[in-house]
């Protein structure tokens, strides 16, 4: 069992908990959700605390003059988005042509 940490405002500090990804089919007419797949998210505890982002100096706003549109489809997915993508792919393989 792997524990994740979340921050409930009621306690005012981080507490351990479990994290799950659930895929559901939703019926709009019946206003009902049908869970079809659920997986626990394995989050490895990191030794390094998250870095605090530094504020940038105020500069000119907007896109720099002369820059072109870039295709962002070649970008890398974060580990969380990769987990979601893999789970959806496994679910689609599970249901097949149904």
Wavefront OBJ file of the C-alpha trace (Angstrom):
o trace
v 0.000 0.000 0.000
v 1.352 3.387 -0.973
v 0.467 6.552 0.936
v 0.018 9.970 -0.599
v -0.003 13.209 1.344
v -2.762 15.805 1.111
v -3.438 19.050 2.928
v -6.863 19.337 4.601
v -7.539 22.843 5.851
v -9.309 21.445 8.890
v -6.063 20.005 10.313
v -3.776 22.767 9.060
v -1.013 20.299 8.168
v -0.246 17.572 5.638
v -1.675 14.133 6.468
v -1.181 10.740 4.791
v -3.931 9.353 2.574
v -4.639 7.169 -0.442
v -5.103 8.465 -3.974
v -7.196 6.724 -6.658
v -8.041 7.318 -10.314
v -11.572 6.290 -11.205
v -12.998 6.005 -14.728
v -16.781 6.098 -14.959
v -19.432 6.070 -17.639
v -22.025 8.774 -17.024
v -25.683 8.613 -18.020
v -26.945 12.146 -18.537
v -30.578 11.041 -18.811
v -30.524 9.017 -15.589
v -28.068 11.382 -13.868
v -26.050 8.372 -12.730
v -22.369 7.472 -12.772
v -21.252 3.904 -13.453
v -17.671 3.268 -12.251
v -15.912 0.859 -14.616
v -12.274 1.000 -13.533
v -10.395 2.189 -10.463
v -6.634 2.199 -9.827
v -4.493 3.416 -6.992
v -2.000 6.114 -7.921
v 1.485 5.179 -6.738
v 3.236 8.350 -5.682
v 6.834 7.896 -4.688
v 7.825 10.143 -1.765
v 10.543 12.577 -2.818
v 13.511 13.402 -0.627
v 13.770 16.964 -1.944
v 11.138 19.527 -0.946
v 9.435 21.314 -3.854
v 11.210 24.461 -4.970
v 9.491 27.788 -4.552
v 9.117 29.667 -7.829
v 10.879 33.017 -7.932
v 9.027 36.032 -9.241
v 10.233 37.297 -12.578
v 11.009 40.936 -13.037
v 8.159 42.829 -14.645
v 8.699 42.999 -18.376
v 6.778 43.561 -21.528
v 3.585 41.514 -21.621
v 2.437 39.278 -24.442
v 4.198 37.355 -27.160
v 7.574 38.758 -28.237
v 7.498 40.523 -31.572
v 8.495 38.277 -34.471
v 7.831 34.977 -32.681
v 5.806 32.355 -34.546
v 3.167 29.865 -33.465
v 4.667 26.618 -32.220
v 3.157 23.167 -32.442
v 2.908 21.839 -28.902
v 1.891 18.299 -29.858
v 5.493 17.126 -29.574
v 5.646 18.069 -25.874
v 6.303 15.617 -23.076
v 3.468 14.568 -20.764
v 3.883 14.835 -17.023
v 4.038 11.532 -15.100
v 0.484 12.085 -13.820
v -0.896 12.628 -17.336
v 1.030 9.597 -18.615
v -0.598 7.497 -15.861
v -4.054 8.734 -16.882
v -3.301 8.070 -20.570
v -2.066 4.523 -19.828
v -5.130 3.799 -17.679
v -7.524 4.989 -20.396
v -5.636 2.928 -23.001
v -5.907 -0.203 -20.815
v -9.618 0.467 -20.318
v -10.211 0.819 -24.067
v -8.363 -2.457 -24.675
v -10.474 -4.094 -21.964
v -13.828 -3.135 -23.496
v -12.675 -3.769 -27.080
v -15.436 -3.189 -29.667
v -18.322 -3.132 -27.168
l 1 2 3 4 5 6 7 8 9 10 11 12 13 14 15 16 17 18 19 20 21 22 23 24 25 26 27 28 29 30 31 32 33 34 35 36 37 38 39 40 41 42 43 44 45 46 47 48 49 50 51 52 53 54 55 56 57 58 59 60 61 62 63 64 65 66 67 68 69 70 71 72 73 74 75 76 77 78 79 80 81 82 83 84 85 86 87 88 89 90 91 92 93 94 95 96 97 98
